[in-house]
Amino acid sequence: MELLNRFLENFIEVSLEAAPWLLFGLLAAGLIKVWIPESFMKRVLGGSGVWPVVKGAIIGAPLPLCSCGVLPAAIGLRRSGASDGATLSFLVATPETGVDSVGVSYVLLGPFMTVVRVIAAVLSAIMTGLLAVLFLGRQKQYRPDKESAVTSCSSGSCSEPESTPAVEAESSCCSSDSCSGEVAEKSGFWSRSLSGFRYALSDIWDDIAYWLLFGIAMAAALATFFPGQALAEWGSGLPAMILMLLVGIPMYICATASTPLAAGLLVAGISPGTVLVLLLAGPATNMATIAILFKEMGRTIVIIYLIGISFSSIGFGLLTDYIVTENDIDISAQIEGATEVVPEWIAIISVIILLLAAIKPLRRRLINC
C-alpha cells in the first residue's frame, strides 16, 4: 500500500510539472500547422547538395509530428523534388524534437538537457542527410513506378505514366479520427489560429496522449522503485548506450512522451548521455517507419537512415557525458529549479484542460472537433 501511495504521488507530481508546458507546446504546434504551408516546405527543400539537407533539419525540428506521422509529409516532399538527403534530414529531425516537447523537456530534464536535445536532434539529422549525399551522389529524379515510368509509344501514340498515390502512415500509430488530420484554410488571423488550436487539442493530442500517459507512469514507477541514483552503476558508458539504442530503434514513442520516461531514468541514475540516446533513437524511428521507408526509398536509404541515427545518437551521448563530467553539471539541481517556474494553480488548470480534451464526446461539444 505504501508503494502504491508513493507511485500515485510521483505520478501526480510529474503530471503537474509537465502539463503547463505540454499545453503551451500543443498550442504552438497548432499555430505552426496552420501558418507554415506544405508548399513552402516543398519549395525550400528542393534541389541537391548540402544546403537542402541543413534546411530539412532546421525546418523539421520544430514541427509537431511523430516518427510515423512524419512519413507522409517526408514522402510527399521527396515526390515533389526534395533530395534523398533533405528527405532523410527532415525525417530524422522532425520526430526527435518539436515545440510540443521542448517545454516539457525544460521542466522535466532541465535547461542543459533541453538545449543538448535540440542541438543533437538537428545535427544528427544533418549528419544522416549528409551520409545520403555522400554515398548516393547526385540526386536522381523521383519516378513513382519504374514500370509505368517507361513511356509507351506503341501504335504511334505516347502516354504519360500515372503517378502513384501518396503513402499513408500505418494505423498502428499516429492515427486520429477527431478532425481527420485536416485544418481548414480560413481567412483571418484569429479564425485560422483557432482552427490550429482545435487541431492541436484533437489530432495532435490524440496521437500522443496514451504514450504520454505511459511515459508518465514509467517515470513514476522508476521514481518509486529506483529512487536516487539506484541505477548509476550500470547506466553509463558505451555498453549502456548500445543497449538503449537497441531498445529505442524498434520502439514507438514520440518525443513528448519519451520525455517523462527520460526524466525517470535520470532520477534513477542513468547518465545524461545514455538518456540522450533514447531521446534521439526512440522517437526517430520504429518498425513501421522502417518498413514503409524500405518500400518507398529502398534498402540503401534504410541502411543509411539506421547508421546515421545509431552513430550520431551514441556519439552525442558520449559527448554529453563528457561535457557533464568535465564541467561538473548538476542535472538534478537544474530539474528542481525548473519545476518551480510555474505556479501550482496554472499547473492544475492545465491538467484539467488536457483531461477535458482527452474525452472525445466532451471535447466535441466544447471545441466542435
C-alpha positions as CSV (number, residue, x, y, z in Angstrom):
1,M,0.0,0.0,0.0
2,E,2.8,2.3,0.8
3,L,4.4,1.7,-2.6
4,L,1.1,2.4,-4.3
5,N,0.7,5.7,-2.5
6,R,4.2,6.7,-3.4
7,F,3.6,5.8,-7.0
8,L,0.4,7.9,-7.1
9,E,2.2,10.9,-5.5
10,N,5.0,10.6,-8.1
11,F,2.5,10.3,-10.9
12,I,0.6,13.4,-9.9
13,E,3.8,15.3,-9.3
14,V,5.2,14.6,-12.8
15,S,1.8,15.3,-14.4
16,L,1.5,18.7,-12.7
17,E,5.1,19.6,-13.7
18,A,4.6,18.6,-17.4
19,A,1.0,19.8,-18.0
20,P,1.5,23.7,-18.4
21,W,4.5,23.2,-20.8
22,L,2.7,20.5,-22.7
23,L,-0.4,22.6,-23.2
24,F,1.7,25.6,-24.4
25,G,3.6,23.3,-26.8
26,L,0.4,21.9,-28.2
27,L,-1.0,25.3,-28.9
28,A,2.3,26.4,-30.5
29,A,2.2,23.3,-32.6
30,G,-1.3,24.1,-33.8
31,L,-0.2,27.5,-34.9
32,I,2.8,26.0,-36.8
33,K,0.4,23.6,-38.6
34,V,-1.9,26.4,-40.0
35,W,0.8,29.1,-40.7
36,I,3.5,27.0,-42.3
37,P,2.1,25.6,-45.6
38,E,3.4,22.4,-47.1
39,S,4.0,24.2,-50.4
40,F,6.6,26.4,-48.6
41,M,8.5,23.3,-47.3
42,K,8.4,21.7,-50.8
43,R,9.9,24.9,-52.3
44,V,12.8,25.3,-49.9
45,L,13.8,21.7,-49.7
46,G,14.1,21.2,-53.5
47,G,17.5,20.8,-55.1
48,S,20.6,18.7,-54.2
49,G,23.7,19.3,-52.2
50,V,24.3,20.2,-48.6
51,W,22.1,23.3,-48.1
52,P,18.8,21.4,-48.6
53,V,19.9,18.9,-46.0
54,V,20.6,21.7,-43.5
55,K,17.2,23.3,-44.3
56,G,15.4,19.9,-43.9
57,A,16.8,19.6,-40.3
58,I,16.0,23.2,-39.3
59,I,12.5,23.2,-40.8
60,G,11.7,19.7,-39.4
61,A,12.9,20.3,-35.8
62,P,10.0,22.5,-34.6
63,L,7.2,20.6,-36.4
64,P,4.9,18.6,-34.2
65,L,5.0,15.2,-36.0
66,C,5.9,11.8,-34.6
67,S,8.1,9.2,-36.4
68,C,5.3,7.7,-38.5
69,G,3.2,10.8,-38.7
70,V,6.1,12.5,-40.5
71,L,6.3,9.8,-43.1
72,P,3.5,11.0,-45.4
73,A,4.9,14.6,-45.2
74,A,8.5,13.4,-45.9
75,I,7.5,11.2,-48.8
76,G,5.3,13.9,-50.2
77,L,8.3,16.3,-50.1
78,R,10.5,13.7,-51.9
79,R,7.9,13.2,-54.6
80,S,7.8,17.0,-55.1
81,G,11.5,17.3,-55.8
82,A,13.3,17.2,-52.4
83,S,16.6,15.2,-52.5
84,D,17.1,11.9,-50.6
85,G,19.5,13.7,-48.3
86,A,17.0,16.5,-47.5
87,T,14.2,14.0,-47.1
88,L,16.2,11.9,-44.6
89,S,17.3,15.0,-42.7
90,F,13.6,16.1,-42.4
91,L,12.6,12.6,-41.5
92,V,15.1,12.4,-38.6
93,A,14.8,15.9,-37.2
94,T,11.0,16.2,-37.1
95,P,10.1,13.4,-34.7
96,E,13.2,13.8,-32.4
97,T,12.1,17.2,-31.2
98,G,9.3,19.8,-31.6
99,V,7.7,22.8,-30.0
100,D,5.4,20.5,-28.0
101,S,8.3,18.6,-26.5
102,V,10.8,21.5,-25.8
103,G,8.8,23.0,-22.9
104,V,8.2,19.6,-21.3
105,S,11.9,18.8,-21.7
106,Y,12.8,22.1,-19.9
107,V,10.8,21.3,-16.8
108,L,11.4,17.6,-16.6
109,L,15.0,17.4,-17.9
110,G,16.4,20.8,-17.1
111,P,17.8,23.6,-19.3
112,F,21.1,21.8,-20.2
113,M,19.5,18.6,-21.4
114,T,16.8,20.6,-23.3
115,V,19.4,22.6,-25.3
116,V,21.5,19.4,-25.8
117,R,18.5,17.5,-27.1
118,V,17.5,20.2,-29.7
119,I,21.1,20.7,-30.9
120,A,21.8,16.9,-31.1
121,A,18.5,16.3,-33.0
122,V,19.3,18.9,-35.6
123,L,22.9,17.8,-36.0
124,S,22.1,14.1,-36.1
125,A,19.5,14.8,-38.8
126,I,22.1,16.8,-40.8
127,M,24.7,14.0,-40.4
128,T,22.2,11.4,-41.6
129,G,21.3,13.5,-44.6
130,L,24.9,14.1,-45.5
131,L,25.6,10.4,-45.4
132,A,22.9,10.0,-48.1
133,V,24.6,12.8,-50.2
134,L,28.0,11.2,-49.7
135,F,27.0,7.7,-50.7
136,L,24.3,8.3,-53.2
137,G,26.0,11.2,-55.0
138,R,23.9,13.2,-57.5
139,Q,20.2,13.1,-56.8
140,K,18.1,11.2,-59.3
141,Q,14.7,12.5,-60.3
142,Y,11.9,10.7,-58.4
143,R,9.8,8.3,-60.5
144,P,6.6,6.9,-58.9
145,D,6.9,3.5,-60.6
146,K,9.7,2.1,-62.6
147,E,7.5,0.2,-65.0
148,S,5.0,2.9,-65.5
149,A,7.8,5.5,-65.9
150,V,8.7,4.0,-69.3
151,T,6.8,5.9,-71.9
152,S,4.6,3.7,-74.0
153,C,4.8,4.7,-77.7
154,S,3.1,1.8,-79.3
155,S,0.7,2.5,-82.2
156,G,2.3,5.8,-82.8
157,S,0.9,7.4,-79.6
158,C,2.7,8.2,-76.3
159,S,1.0,8.0,-73.0
160,E,2.2,9.7,-69.8
161,P,2.9,7.5,-66.8
162,E,0.4,7.6,-64.0
163,S,1.6,8.7,-60.6
164,T,1.1,6.5,-57.5
165,P,-0.9,7.7,-54.5
166,A,1.0,9.1,-51.6
167,V,2.0,6.6,-48.9
168,E,-0.1,6.8,-45.8
169,A,1.2,6.1,-42.3
170,E,0.1,2.7,-40.9
171,S,-2.8,2.7,-38.5
172,S,-0.5,1.3,-35.8
173,C,0.3,4.8,-34.6
174,C,-0.4,8.4,-35.2
175,S,-4.0,7.7,-36.2
176,S,-6.7,10.1,-35.2
177,D,-10.3,10.3,-36.1
178,S,-11.2,13.5,-34.4
179,C,-10.5,16.0,-37.2
180,S,-9.3,13.7,-40.0
181,G,-5.9,15.4,-39.9
182,E,-7.1,18.4,-41.8
183,V,-7.0,22.1,-40.8
184,A,-9.4,24.4,-42.6
185,E,-7.8,27.1,-44.7
186,K,-9.6,30.1,-43.2
187,S,-9.0,33.7,-43.8
188,G,-8.4,35.9,-40.9
189,F,-5.7,35.6,-38.2
190,W,-8.0,34.6,-35.3
191,S,-10.2,32.2,-37.2
192,R,-7.2,30.4,-38.7
193,S,-5.4,30.4,-35.3
194,L,-8.4,28.9,-33.6
195,S,-8.6,26.2,-36.1
196,G,-4.9,25.4,-35.3
197,F,-5.8,25.3,-31.6
198,R,-8.6,22.8,-32.3
199,Y,-6.3,20.7,-34.3
200,A,-3.7,20.7,-31.5
201,L,-6.2,19.7,-28.8
202,S,-7.7,17.0,-31.0
203,D,-5.4,15.3,-33.6
204,I,-2.1,16.0,-32.0
205,W,-3.3,15.4,-28.5
206,D,-4.9,12.1,-29.6
207,D,-1.7,11.0,-31.2
208,I,0.4,11.5,-28.0
209,A,-2.0,11.2,-25.1
210,Y,-1.7,7.4,-24.5
211,W,2.0,7.3,-25.0
212,L,2.4,10.3,-22.7
213,L,0.4,8.6,-20.1
214,F,2.7,5.5,-20.5
215,G,5.8,7.8,-20.2
216,I,4.5,9.5,-17.0
217,A,3.6,6.1,-15.5
218,M,7.0,4.7,-16.2
219,A,8.6,7.8,-14.7
220,A,6.6,7.5,-11.6
221,A,7.4,3.8,-11.4
222,L,11.1,4.4,-11.8
223,A,11.0,7.1,-9.1
224,T,9.1,4.7,-6.8
225,F,11.2,1.5,-7.2
226,F,14.6,3.0,-8.1
227,P,15.0,6.2,-6.1
228,G,18.0,8.4,-6.0
229,Q,20.8,7.1,-8.3
230,A,19.9,3.4,-7.8
231,L,21.0,2.5,-11.4
232,A,24.1,4.8,-11.6
233,E,26.5,1.8,-11.6
234,W,25.0,0.3,-14.8
235,G,23.6,3.3,-16.5
236,S,26.6,4.9,-18.3
237,G,29.2,4.1,-20.8
238,L,29.2,2.7,-24.3
239,P,27.6,-0.7,-23.4
240,A,24.6,1.1,-21.7
241,M,24.2,3.4,-24.8
242,I,24.2,0.5,-27.2
243,L,21.6,-1.3,-25.1
244,M,19.5,1.9,-25.1
245,L,19.9,2.2,-28.8
246,L,18.7,-1.4,-29.4
247,V,15.7,-0.7,-27.2
248,G,14.9,2.6,-28.8
249,I,15.1,1.9,-32.5
250,P,12.2,-0.6,-32.8
251,M,10.1,1.1,-30.1
252,Y,7.4,3.6,-31.0
253,I,7.4,6.5,-28.6
254,C,7.1,10.2,-29.6
255,A,9.4,13.0,-28.5
256,T,6.9,14.4,-25.9
257,A,6.0,11.0,-24.4
258,S,9.6,9.9,-24.2
259,T,10.5,13.0,-22.0
260,P,8.9,11.9,-18.7
261,L,10.4,8.4,-19.2
262,A,13.8,10.0,-19.8
263,A,13.3,12.1,-16.6
264,G,12.6,8.9,-14.6
265,L,15.8,7.3,-16.0
266,L,17.8,10.4,-15.0
267,V,16.5,10.3,-11.5
268,A,17.2,6.6,-11.2
269,G,20.9,7.2,-12.0
270,I,21.1,6.6,-15.8
271,S,23.7,9.0,-17.2
272,P,22.5,12.1,-19.3
273,G,24.3,10.7,-22.4
274,T,22.6,7.3,-22.2
275,V,19.3,9.0,-21.7
276,L,20.0,11.2,-24.8
277,V,20.4,8.1,-26.9
278,L,16.9,7.1,-26.0
279,L,15.6,10.6,-26.7
280,L,17.2,10.6,-30.2
281,A,16.7,7.0,-31.3
282,G,13.3,6.2,-29.7
283,P,11.2,9.0,-31.4
284,A,13.2,9.0,-34.7
285,T,12.2,5.5,-35.8
286,N,10.2,2.4,-35.2
287,M,9.5,-0.8,-37.1
288,A,6.6,0.7,-39.0
289,T,8.7,3.6,-40.2
290,I,11.5,1.3,-41.3
291,A,9.1,-0.9,-43.3
292,I,7.4,2.0,-45.1
293,L,10.8,3.7,-45.8
294,F,12.1,0.4,-47.2
295,K,9.2,0.1,-49.6
296,E,9.3,3.8,-50.7
297,M,13.0,4.6,-50.9
298,G,14.8,1.2,-50.9
299,R,17.3,-0.8,-48.8
300,T,20.2,1.6,-49.2
301,I,18.3,4.5,-47.8
302,V,17.1,2.4,-44.8
303,I,20.7,1.3,-44.1
304,I,21.9,5.0,-44.3
305,Y,19.0,6.0,-42.1
306,L,19.8,3.5,-39.4
307,I,23.5,4.0,-39.5
308,G,23.1,7.8,-39.3
309,I,20.7,7.6,-36.3
310,S,22.8,5.0,-34.5
311,F,26.2,6.6,-34.8
312,S,25.0,10.1,-34.1
313,S,23.0,9.1,-31.1
314,I,25.8,7.3,-29.5
315,G,28.3,10.0,-30.5
316,F,26.3,12.8,-29.0
317,G,25.6,10.6,-25.9
318,L,29.3,10.1,-25.3
319,L,29.9,13.8,-25.8
320,T,27.1,14.8,-23.5
321,D,28.5,12.6,-20.7
322,Y,32.0,14.1,-21.2
323,I,30.7,17.7,-21.0
324,V,28.7,16.9,-17.9
325,T,31.7,15.2,-16.2
326,E,34.2,17.8,-17.2
327,N,32.1,20.8,-16.2
328,D,30.5,19.2,-13.1
329,I,27.0,19.9,-14.3
330,D,24.3,19.0,-11.7
331,I,21.4,17.8,-13.8
332,S,19.2,17.1,-10.7
333,A,19.6,20.6,-9.4
334,Q,18.6,22.1,-12.8
335,I,15.5,19.9,-12.8
336,E,14.5,21.0,-9.3
337,G,15.0,24.7,-10.3
338,A,12.9,24.3,-13.5
339,T,9.9,22.8,-11.7
340,E,9.4,26.0,-9.6
341,V,8.9,28.3,-12.5
342,V,5.1,27.7,-13.0
343,P,2.6,28.4,-10.1
344,E,0.7,25.4,-9.0
345,W,-2.8,26.8,-9.9
346,I,-1.7,27.1,-13.5
347,A,-0.5,23.5,-13.5
348,I,-3.8,22.3,-12.1
349,I,-5.8,24.3,-14.7
350,S,-3.6,22.9,-17.5
351,V,-4.2,19.3,-16.3
352,I,-7.9,19.9,-16.3
353,I,-7.9,21.3,-19.8
354,L,-5.9,18.3,-21.1
355,L,-8.2,15.9,-19.4
356,L,-11.2,17.5,-20.9
357,A,-9.6,17.5,-24.3
358,A,-8.9,13.7,-23.9
359,I,-12.6,13.0,-23.5
360,K,-13.7,13.0,-27.1
361,P,-17.5,13.4,-26.7
362,L,-17.0,16.3,-24.3
363,R,-14.3,17.8,-26.5
364,R,-16.6,17.8,-29.5
365,R,-19.1,19.8,-27.5
366,L,-16.5,22.3,-26.3
367,I,-14.4,22.9,-29.4
368,N,-16.5,21.3,-32.2
369,C,-13.8,18.8,-33.1
